[in-house]
Amino acid sequence: EHPHNLHEIGKRHIIAFWKAHRDLAPKTAHAYWLALCVIWEWTDKPGQPPKPLCIAKSEPKEDQS
């Protein structure tokens, strides 16, 4: 499934990208994620794009109390 324009890019595409690029260094993955955030903003998508595991694991968990 290949998107034809930026508005067709969704979470499923981003997750597939991260799975295909698991070997990226955390700093590089973060740079890609920042670029994806810009695309997310340009296309008026709510929230943020999915983060790669190397970034998501290193962030502190929110207090759920």
C-alpha positions in Angstrom: 0.0 0.0 0.0 1.8 3.1 -1.2 0.4 6.6 -0.5 0.0 8.9 -3.4 0.2 12.1 -1.4 1.1 13.3 2.1 -2.6 13.3 3.2 -2.7 9.5 2.7 0.2 8.8 5.1 -1.2 7.4 8.3 -0.1 5.6 11.5 0.1 2.3 9.7 2.6 3.7 7.2 4.7 5.2 10.0 4.8 1.9 12.0 5.8 0.0 8.9 8.6 2.5 8.3 9.9 2.0 11.9 9.7 -1.8 11.5 11.7 -1.6 8.3 14.3 0.7 9.9 14.8 -0.8 13.3 18.6 -0.5 13.0 18.6 3.3 12.9 20.6 5.0 15.6 18.4 6.6 18.3 19.6 10.1 17.2 18.8 9.4 13.6 15.4 7.9 14.4 14.6 11.0 16.5 15.5 13.2 13.5 13.3 11.2 11.2 10.5 11.4 13.8 10.8 15.2 14.0 10.4 15.3 10.2 7.3 13.1 10.5 5.9 15.5 13.0 6.2 18.3 10.5 4.3 16.2 7.9 1.7 15.4 10.6 1.3 19.1 11.2 1.1 20.0 7.4 -1.6 17.4 6.9 -3.7 18.5 10.0 -3.6 15.1 11.6 -4.4 15.0 15.3 -1.7 14.2 17.9 1.7 13.0 16.9 3.0 10.3 14.6 4.0 7.0 16.3 7.5 7.1 17.8 10.1 4.5 17.1 10.7 2.0 20.0 14.2 3.4 20.7 12.6 6.8 21.5 9.5 5.5 23.2 11.4 3.2 25.5 13.8 6.0 26.7 11.0 8.5 27.6 9.8 8.5 31.2 6.3 7.0 31.7 3.6 9.4 32.6 2.2 9.1 36.1 -1.1 7.3 35.9 -2.2 7.8 39.5 
